[in-house]
Amino acid sequence: MSGERPTEDCTMYFLLFYDAVEDYVERRVPFREEHLKLAREAHERAEIVLAGALADPVDGAVFLFRGESPEAAEAFAKADPYVRNGLVKAWRVRKWTTVIGNEPCGAGSK
């Protein structure tokens, strides 16, 4: 055996990446409260672990989701007013295999 832990023994994580438009900081103002409410609700449901904007420059954001599938992250993006109103020019969800830290899942985690 390679030392890889079975999936059922660990938490699965998914990263949601946002690529923001040039004037994102200015354009987000009228949608910010709705966006933050959506994020807080996902955090309260234990779907979002961490989330925040990228800095220097502010050109995107990253959300760390916990779950059995990417569905929560995808549903969040589709419902987000930043996405619906064109502040996010592209988004993508990637499965994240953790090897160090809380409940690692990948090779070398034992």
C-alpha positions in Angstrom: 0.0 0.0 0.0 1.3 3.5 -0.8 0.4 5.1 2.5 -2.6 6.9 1.0 -5.6 7.0 3.3 -9.0 5.9 2.0 -11.4 8.7 1.1 -14.0 7.6 3.7 -11.5 8.2 6.5 -10.9 11.9 5.8 -12.7 15.1 5.0 -12.9 16.2 1.4 -12.1 19.8 0.5 -12.9 21.9 -2.6 -11.4 25.2 -3.5 -13.6 27.8 -5.4 -11.6 30.3 -7.3 -13.0 33.6 -8.6 -11.3 35.7 -11.3 -12.5 39.3 -10.8 -13.0 42.1 -13.2 -10.6 45.1 -13.2 -12.9 47.4 -11.2 -14.1 44.7 -8.8 -13.6 46.7 -5.6 -15.7 49.6 -6.7 -18.4 47.5 -8.4 -18.9 45.1 -5.5 -20.3 47.8 -3.1 -24.0 47.4 -4.0 -23.8 43.6 -3.8 -21.5 43.2 -0.8 -24.1 42.7 1.9 -25.9 40.0 -0.1 -22.6 38.3 -0.9 -21.5 38.3 2.7 -24.9 37.0 3.9 -24.6 34.1 1.4 -21.1 33.3 2.6 -22.0 33.6 6.3 -24.9 31.2 5.8 -22.6 28.7 4.0 -20.2 29.0 6.9 -22.9 28.4 9.5 -23.8 25.2 7.6 -20.1 24.2 7.8 -19.7 24.2 4.1 -17.3 27.2 3.9 -14.2 26.7 6.1 -12.3 29.9 5.0 -12.9 32.6 2.4 -11.5 35.8 1.3 -10.3 38.1 -1.5 -6.8 37.9 -2.9 -4.7 41.0 -2.2 -2.0 43.1 -3.9 -3.7 43.2 -6.4 -7.4 42.5 -5.5 -8.1 40.4 -8.6 -9.9 37.4 -7.3 -11.0 35.4 -4.3 -10.6 31.9 -2.9 -13.2 29.9 -0.9 -12.3 26.7 0.9 -15.4 24.3 1.1 -15.8 21.1 3.0 -18.1 18.4 1.8 -18.7 15.1 0.0 -18.8 16.7 -3.5 -18.2 20.0 -5.2 -22.0 20.7 -5.2 -22.0 23.2 -2.4 -19.2 25.3 -3.9 -20.9 25.2 -7.3 -24.2 26.2 -5.9 -22.6 29.1 -3.9 -21.0 30.5 -7.1 -24.2 30.2 -9.1 -26.1 32.1 -6.4 -23.5 34.7 -5.6 -24.5 38.2 -6.6 -20.9 38.9 -7.6 -21.1 36.1 -10.2 -24.7 37.0 -11.3 -23.8 40.7 -11.8 -20.6 40.2 -13.8 -18.0 41.1 -11.1 -16.6 37.6 -11.5 -15.4 36.9 -15.1 -14.6 33.3 -14.4 -14.9 30.8 -11.6 -13.8 27.2 -11.1 -14.0 24.5 -8.4 -11.1 22.2 -7.8 -10.9 19.2 -5.4 -8.1 19.8 -2.9 -6.1 16.8 -1.6 -4.7 17.7 1.8 -1.6 16.0 3.0 -0.6 18.1 6.0 -3.0 19.5 8.7 -6.5 18.6 9.7 -7.6 15.2 8.4 -5.1 14.8 5.5 -6.3 12.7 2.6 -3.5 12.4 0.2 -0.3 10.3 -0.3 2.2 10.6 2.5 -0.4 11.6 5.0 0.4 8.7 7.4 
